[in-house]
Each structure stands twice: as C-alpha cells, then as structure tokens.
Amino acid sequence: MERKELERREIAEIMHRARRLRAEWLARKLRELVEKLERALHIGRGREARAGA
C-alpha cells in the first residue's frame, strides 16, 4: 500500500514538472512569435510611410 502511494506521488510530481516546463516553453515560443510579428509590422509601416503617406 505505502509503495503504491509513493509511486503515485512520484508520478504526480513528474507530471506537474512536465506541465510547468511545457508552459514555460509555450510562453517563450509565443513571445518569439509576437516579437517577429511586431518586427514585420514595424517594417511594413516603415515602407508605407516612405512610399508616400
């Protein structure tokens, strides 16, 4: 009985850690994507302004 409880706790801890790592990875990827979009939009706006606005 005790061994099963210990195994269950270890599995829960591993799952928790994996979820946190995935969340951090997703957050980093989202940030990178937003930065790329902002750069692309900024460059686009710069071109429009130069073209004759």
PDB file of N, CA, C and O in Angstrom:
ATOM      1  N   MET A   1       0.835  -1.208   0.000  1.00  0.00           N
ATOM      2  CA  MET A   1       0.000   0.000   0.000  1.00  0.00           C
ATOM      3  C   MET A   1       0.875   1.267   0.000  1.00  0.00           C
ATOM      4  O   MET A   1       0.667   2.169  -0.811  1.00  0.00           O
ATOM      5  N   GLU A   2       1.852   1.324   0.913  1.00  0.00           N
ATOM      6  CA  GLU A   2       2.712   2.506   1.004  1.00  0.00           C
ATOM      7  C   GLU A   2       3.503   2.718  -0.278  1.00  0.00           C
ATOM      8  O   GLU A   2       3.683   3.852  -0.722  1.00  0.00           O
ATOM      9  N   ARG A   3       3.974   1.633  -0.867  1.00  0.00           N
ATOM     10  CA  ARG A   3       4.777   1.726  -2.080  1.00  0.00           C
ATOM     11  C   ARG A   3       3.954   2.307  -3.239  1.00  0.00           C
ATOM     12  O   ARG A   3       4.439   3.131  -4.015  1.00  0.00           O
ATOM     13  N   LYS A   4       2.709   1.860  -3.333  1.00  0.00           N
ATOM     14  CA  LYS A   4       1.832   2.384  -4.393  1.00  0.00           C
ATOM     15  C   LYS A   4       1.599   3.876  -4.215  1.00  0.00           C
ATOM     16  O   LYS A   4       1.602   4.628  -5.191  1.00  0.00           O
ATOM     17  N   GLU A   5       1.397   4.305  -2.985  1.00  0.00           N
ATOM     18  CA  GLU A   5       1.172   5.724  -2.692  1.00  0.00           C
ATOM     19  C   GLU A   5       2.410   6.535  -3.077  1.00  0.00           C
ATOM     20  O   GLU A   5       2.301   7.613  -3.662  1.00  0.00           O
ATOM     21  N   LEU A   6       3.584   6.005  -2.745  1.00  0.00           N
ATOM     22  CA  LEU A   6       4.844   6.676  -3.076  1.00  0.00           C
ATOM     23  C   LEU A   6       4.995   6.798  -4.595  1.00  0.00           C
ATOM     24  O   LEU A   6       5.372   7.854  -5.103  1.00  0.00           O
ATOM     25  N   GLU A   7       4.699   5.714  -5.315  1.00  0.00           N
ATOM     26  CA  GLU A   7       4.786   5.741  -6.777  1.00  0.00           C
ATOM     27  C   GLU A   7       3.815   6.766  -7.357  1.00  0.00           C
ATOM     28  O   GLU A   7       4.157   7.501  -8.283  1.00  0.00           O
ATOM     29  N   ARG A   8       2.613   6.809  -6.809  1.00  0.00           N
ATOM     30  CA  ARG A   8       1.602   7.753  -7.276  1.00  0.00           C
ATOM     31  C   ARG A   8       2.086   9.189  -7.079  1.00  0.00           C
ATOM     32  O   ARG A   8       1.909  10.036  -7.955  1.00  0.00           O
ATOM     33  N   ARG A   9       2.696   9.456  -5.926  1.00  0.00           N
ATOM     34  CA  ARG A   9       3.205  10.807  -5.643  1.00  0.00           C
ATOM     35  C   ARG A   9       4.332  11.175  -6.591  1.00  0.00           C
ATOM     36  O   ARG A   9       4.391  12.304  -7.078  1.00  0.00           O
ATOM     37  N   GLU A  10       5.236  10.222  -6.860  1.00  0.00           N
ATOM     38  CA  GLU A  10       6.347  10.499  -7.773  1.00  0.00           C
ATOM     39  C   GLU A  10       5.827  10.810  -9.174  1.00  0.00           C
ATOM     40  O   GLU A  10       6.299  11.742  -9.827  1.00  0.00           O
ATOM     41  N   ILE A  11       4.862  10.030  -9.627  1.00  0.00           N
ATOM     42  CA  ILE A  11       4.277  10.250 -10.958  1.00  0.00           C
ATOM     43  C   ILE A  11       3.612  11.625 -11.015  1.00  0.00           C
ATOM     44  O   ILE A  11       3.773  12.356 -11.992  1.00  0.00           O
ATOM     45  N   ALA A  12       2.870  11.973  -9.972  1.00  0.00           N
ATOM     46  CA  ALA A  12       2.191  13.271  -9.926  1.00  0.00           C
ATOM     47  C   ALA A  12       3.214  14.411  -9.982  1.00  0.00           C
ATOM     48  O   ALA A  12       2.992  15.421 -10.650  1.00  0.00           O
ATOM     49  N   GLU A  13       4.327  14.240  -9.279  1.00  0.00           N
ATOM     50  CA  GLU A  13       5.366  15.267  -9.258  1.00  0.00           C
ATOM     51  C   GLU A  13       6.002  15.426 -10.642  1.00  0.00           C
ATOM     52  O   GLU A  13       6.246  16.542 -11.098  1.00  0.00           O
ATOM     53  N   ILE A  14       6.264  14.298 -11.299  1.00  0.00           N
ATOM     54  CA  ILE A  14       6.847  14.333 -12.642  1.00  0.00           C
ATOM     55  C   ILE A  14       5.887  15.011 -13.620  1.00  0.00           C
ATOM     56  O   ILE A  14       6.299  15.834 -14.437  1.00  0.00           O
ATOM     57  N   MET A  15       4.603  14.657 -13.528  1.00  0.00           N
ATOM     58  CA  MET A  15       3.599  15.260 -14.409  1.00  0.00           C
ATOM     59  C   MET A  15       3.528  16.770 -14.188  1.00  0.00           C
ATOM     60  O   MET A  15       3.450  17.541 -15.144  1.00  0.00           O
ATOM     61  N   HIS A  16       3.554  17.186 -12.923  1.00  0.00           N
ATOM     62  CA  HIS A  16       3.486  18.611 -12.583  1.00  0.00           C
ATOM     63  C   HIS A  16       4.680  19.344 -13.192  1.00  0.00           C
ATOM     64  O   HIS A  16       4.530  20.413 -13.783  1.00  0.00           O
ATOM     65  N   ARG A  17       5.874  18.753 -13.040  1.00  0.00           N
ATOM     66  CA  ARG A  17       7.086  19.365 -13.564  1.00  0.00           C
ATOM     67  C   ARG A  17       7.028  19.467 -15.086  1.00  0.00           C
ATOM     68  O   ARG A  17       7.429  20.475 -15.668  1.00  0.00           O
ATOM     69  N   ALA A  18       6.525  18.411 -15.720  1.00  0.00           N
ATOM     70  CA  ALA A  18       6.423  18.399 -17.183  1.00  0.00           C
ATOM     71  C   ALA A  18       5.458  19.481 -17.670  1.00  0.00           C
ATOM     72  O   ALA A  18       5.727  20.170 -18.655  1.00  0.00           O
ATOM     73  N   ARG A  19       4.331  19.621 -16.969  1.00  0.00           N
ATOM     74  CA  ARG A  19       3.355  20.656 -17.352  1.00  0.00           C
ATOM     75  C   ARG A  19       3.952  22.047 -17.229  1.00  0.00           C
ATOM     76  O   ARG A  19       3.741  22.903 -18.088  1.00  0.00           O
ATOM     77  N   ARG A  20       4.713  22.270 -16.133  1.00  0.00           N
ATOM     78  CA  ARG A  20       5.313  23.586 -15.929  1.00  0.00           C
ATOM     79  C   ARG A  20       6.343  23.876 -17.014  1.00  0.00           C
ATOM     80  O   ARG A  20       6.399  24.988 -17.538  1.00  0.00           O
ATOM     81  N   LEU A  21       7.161  22.878 -17.355  1.00  0.00           N
ATOM     82  CA  LEU A  21       8.160  23.063 -18.392  1.00  0.00           C
ATOM     83  C   LEU A  21       7.509  23.363 -19.734  1.00  0.00           C
ATOM     84  O   LEU A  21       7.973  24.223 -20.482  1.00  0.00           O
ATOM     85  N   ARG A  22       6.417  22.638 -20.036  1.00  0.00           N
ATOM     86  CA  ARG A  22       5.721  22.866 -21.302  1.00  0.00           C
ATOM     87  C   ARG A  22       5.128  24.276 -21.332  1.00  0.00           C
ATOM     88  O   ARG A  22       5.166  24.946 -22.363  1.00  0.00           O
ATOM     89  N   ALA A  23       4.587  24.718 -20.209  1.00  0.00           N
ATOM     90  CA  ALA A  23       4.007  26.061 -20.136  1.00  0.00           C
ATOM     91  C   ALA A  23       5.090  27.118 -20.367  1.00  0.00           C
ATOM     92  O   ALA A  23       4.866  28.098 -21.079  1.00  0.00           O
ATOM     93  N   GLU A  24       6.274  26.912 -19.757  1.00  0.00           N
ATOM     94  CA  GLU A  24       7.368  27.867 -19.942  1.00  0.00           C
ATOM     95  C   GLU A  24       7.825  27.881 -21.392  1.00  0.00           C
ATOM     96  O   GLU A  24       8.105  28.944 -21.946  1.00  0.00           O
ATOM     97  N   TRP A  25       7.901  26.692 -22.019  1.00  0.00           N
ATOM     98  CA  TRP A  25       8.317  26.593 -23.418  1.00  0.00           C
ATOM     99  C   TRP A  25       7.306  27.295 -24.324  1.00  0.00           C
ATOM    100  O   TRP A  25       7.686  28.031 -25.234  1.00  0.00           O
ATOM    101  N   LEU A  26       6.019  27.063 -24.070  1.00  0.00           N
ATOM    102  CA  LEU A  26       4.963  27.700 -24.867  1.00  0.00           C
ATOM    103  C   LEU A  26       5.017  29.217 -24.725  1.00  0.00           C
ATOM    104  O   LEU A  26       4.874  29.946 -25.707  1.00  0.00           O
ATOM    105  N   ALA A  27       5.221  29.683 -23.510  1.00  0.00           N
ATOM    106  CA  ALA A  27       5.294  31.130 -23.266  1.00  0.00           C
ATOM    107  C   ALA A  27       6.456  31.733 -24.044  1.00  0.00           C
ATOM    108  O   ALA A  27       6.319  32.806 -24.632  1.00  0.00           O
ATOM    109  N   ARG A  28       7.602  31.049 -24.051  1.00  0.00           N
ATOM    110  CA  ARG A  28       8.774  31.549 -24.769  1.00  0.00           C
ATOM    111  C   ARG A  28       8.501  31.584 -26.274  1.00  0.00           C
ATOM    112  O   ARG A  28       8.839  32.558 -26.948  1.00  0.00           O
ATOM    113  N   LYS A  29       7.888  30.516 -26.797  1.00  0.00           N
ATOM    114  CA  LYS A  29       7.579  30.468 -28.228  1.00  0.00           C
ATOM    115  C   LYS A  29       6.595  31.577 -28.609  1.00  0.00           C
ATOM    116  O   LYS A  29       6.745  32.214 -29.651  1.00  0.00           O
ATOM    117  N   LEU A  30       5.592  31.802 -27.762  1.00  0.00           N
ATOM    118  CA  LEU A  30       4.618  32.874 -28.022  1.00  0.00           C
ATOM    119  C   LEU A  30       5.305  34.230 -28.062  1.00  0.00           C
ATOM    120  O   LEU A  30       5.032  35.050 -28.938  1.00  0.00           O
ATOM    121  N   ARG A  31       6.200  34.457 -27.106  1.00  0.00           N
ATOM    122  CA  ARG A  31       6.920  35.725 -27.054  1.00  0.00           C
ATOM    123  C   ARG A  31       7.740  35.924 -28.331  1.00  0.00           C
ATOM    124  O   ARG A  31       7.753  37.016 -28.899  1.00  0.00           O
ATOM    125  N   GLU A  32       8.429  34.853 -28.783  1.00  0.00           N
ATOM    126  CA  GLU A  32       9.228  34.945 -30.000  1.00  0.00           C
ATOM    127  C   GLU A  32       8.339  35.281 -31.196  1.00  0.00           C
ATOM    128  O   GLU A  32       8.699  36.110 -32.032  1.00  0.00           O
ATOM    129  N   LEU A  33       7.178  34.633 -31.271  1.00  0.00           N
ATOM    130  CA  LEU A  33       6.244  34.870 -32.377  1.00  0.00           C
ATOM    131  C   LEU A  33       5.749  36.313 -32.369  1.00  0.00           C
ATOM    132  O   LEU A  33       5.686  36.955 -33.417  1.00  0.00           O
ATOM    133  N   VAL A  34       5.399  36.821 -31.194  1.00  0.00           N
ATOM    134  CA  VAL A  34       4.924  38.201 -31.074  1.00  0.00           C
ATOM    135  C   VAL A  34       6.021  39.168 -31.506  1.00  0.00           C
ATOM    136  O   VAL A  34       5.748  40.144 -32.204  1.00  0.00           O
ATOM    137  N   GLU A  35       7.271  38.901 -31.090  1.00  0.00           N
ATOM    138  CA  GLU A  35       8.373  39.778 -31.484  1.00  0.00           C
ATOM    139  C   GLU A  35       8.548  39.794 -33.000  1.00  0.00           C
ATOM    140  O   GLU A  35       8.760  40.849 -33.597  1.00  0.00           O
ATOM    141  N   LYS A  36       8.457  38.600 -33.623  1.00  0.00           N
ATOM    142  CA  LYS A  36       8.577  38.522 -35.083  1.00  0.00           C
ATOM    143  C   LYS A  36       7.465  39.314 -35.757  1.00  0.00           C
ATOM    144  O   LYS A  36       7.708  40.056 -36.709  1.00  0.00           O
ATOM    145  N   LEU A  37       6.249  39.153 -35.258  1.00  0.00           N
ATOM    146  CA  LEU A  37       5.106  39.878 -35.831  1.00  0.00           C
ATOM    147  C   LEU A  37       5.294  41.384 -35.686  1.00  0.00           C
ATOM    148  O   LEU A  37       5.060  42.139 -36.630  1.00  0.00           O
ATOM    149  N   GLU A  38       5.716  41.814 -34.502  1.00  0.00           N
ATOM    150  CA  GLU A  38       5.917  43.248 -34.280  1.00  0.00           C
ATOM    151  C   GLU A  38       6.977  43.791 -35.222  1.00  0.00           C
ATOM    152  O   GLU A  38       6.821  44.882 -35.771  1.00  0.00           O
ATOM    153  N   ARG A  39       8.061  43.034 -35.415  1.00  0.00           N
ATOM    154  CA  ARG A  39       9.110  43.470 -36.329  1.00  0.00           C
ATOM    155  C   ARG A  39       8.566  43.568 -37.753  1.00  0.00           C
ATOM    156  O   ARG A  39       8.821  44.541 -38.462  1.00  0.00           O
ATOM    157  N   ALA A  40       7.814  42.544 -38.159  1.00  0.00           N
ATOM    158  CA  ALA A  40       7.248  42.519 -39.515  1.00  0.00           C
ATOM    159  C   ALA A  40       6.301  43.705 -39.725  1.00  0.00           C
ATOM    160  O   ALA A  40       6.340  44.364 -40.765  1.00  0.00           O
ATOM    161  N   LEU A  41       5.457  43.967 -38.734  1.00  0.00           N
ATOM    162  CA  LEU A  41       4.515  45.089 -38.836  1.00  0.00           C
ATOM    163  C   LEU A  41       5.262  46.416 -38.872  1.00  0.00           C
ATOM    164  O   LEU A  41       4.906  47.311 -39.639  1.00  0.00           O
ATOM    165  N   HIS A  42       6.281  46.543 -38.060  1.00  0.00           N
ATOM    166  CA  HIS A  42       7.056  47.776 -37.996  1.00  0.00           C
ATOM    167  C   HIS A  42       7.731  48.042 -39.344  1.00  0.00           C
ATOM    168  O   HIS A  42       7.716  49.165 -39.847  1.00  0.00           O
ATOM    169  N   ILE A  43       8.320  46.994 -39.917  1.00  0.00           N
ATOM    170  CA  ILE A  43       8.978  47.127 -41.210  1.00  0.00           C
ATOM    171  C   ILE A  43       7.942  47.517 -42.272  1.00  0.00           C
ATOM    172  O   ILE A  43       8.195  48.381 -43.111  1.00  0.00           O
ATOM    173  N   GLY A  44       6.772  46.867 -42.221  1.00  0.00           N
ATOM    174  CA  GLY A  44       5.695  47.170 -43.169  1.00  0.00           C
ATOM    175  C   GLY A  44       5.273  48.621 -43.072  1.00  0.00           C
ATOM    176  O   GLY A  44       5.109  49.288 -44.094  1.00  0.00           O
ATOM    177  N   ARG A  45       5.096  49.121 -41.857  1.00  0.00           N
ATOM    178  CA  ARG A  45       4.692  50.508 -41.640  1.00  0.00           C
ATOM    179  C   ARG A  45       5.759  51.456 -42.160  1.00  0.00           C
ATOM    180  O   ARG A  45       5.445  52.479 -42.769  1.00  0.00           O
ATOM    181  N   GLY A  46       7.016  51.117 -41.922  1.00  0.00           N
ATOM    182  CA  GLY A  46       8.115  51.954 -42.389  1.00  0.00           C
ATOM    183  C   GLY A  46       8.111  52.097 -43.896  1.00  0.00           C
ATOM    184  O   GLY A  46       8.321  53.190 -44.421  1.00  0.00           O
ATOM    185  N   ARG A  47       7.870  50.990 -44.601  1.00  0.00           N
ATOM    186  CA  ARG A  47       7.808  51.008 -46.066  1.00  0.00           C
ATOM    187  C   ARG A  47       6.653  51.890 -46.551  1.00  0.00           C
ATOM    188  O   ARG A  47       6.816  52.693 -47.470  1.00  0.00           O
ATOM    189  N   GLU A  48       5.480  51.727 -45.916  1.00  0.00           N
ATOM    190  CA  GLU A  48       4.310  52.518 -46.307  1.00  0.00           C
ATOM    191  C   GLU A  48       4.582  54.005 -46.125  1.00  0.00           C
ATOM    192  O   GLU A  48       4.234  54.815 -46.984  1.00  0.00           O
ATOM    193  N   ALA A  49       5.192  54.354 -45.029  1.00  0.00           N
ATOM    194  CA  ALA A  49       5.462  55.762 -44.734  1.00  0.00           C
ATOM    195  C   ALA A  49       6.423  56.338 -45.782  1.00  0.00           C
ATOM    196  O   ALA A  49       6.237  57.465 -46.241  1.00  0.00           O
ATOM    197  N   ARG A  50       7.450  55.566 -46.161  1.00  0.00           N
ATOM    198  CA  ARG A  50       8.417  56.028 -47.140  1.00  0.00           C
ATOM    199  C   ARG A  50       7.796  56.129 -48.536  1.00  0.00           C
ATOM    200  O   ARG A  50       8.148  57.002 -49.331  1.00  0.00           O
ATOM    201  N   ALA A  51       6.855  55.204 -48.813  1.00  0.00           N
ATOM    202  CA  ALA A  51       6.262  55.142 -50.162  1.00  0.00           C
ATOM    203  C   ALA A  51       5.471  56.415 -50.489  1.00  0.00           C
ATOM    204  O   ALA A  51       5.303  56.745 -51.663  1.00  0.00           O
ATOM    205  N   GLY A  52       4.995  57.118 -49.491  1.00  0.00           N
ATOM    206  CA  GLY A  52       4.339  58.385 -49.794  1.00  0.00           C
ATOM    207  C   GLY A  52       3.072  58.669 -49.025  1.00  0.00           C
ATOM    208  O   GLY A  52       2.063  59.053 -49.618  1.00  0.00           O
ATOM    209  N   ALA A  53       3.101  58.491 -47.731  1.00  0.00           N
ATOM    210  CA  ALA A  53       1.908  58.798 -46.917  1.00  0.00           C
ATOM    211  C   ALA A  53       1.964  60.235 -46.430  1.00  0.00           C
ATOM    212  O   ALA A  53       1.056  60.685 -45.732  1.00  0.00           O
TER     213      ALA A  53
END
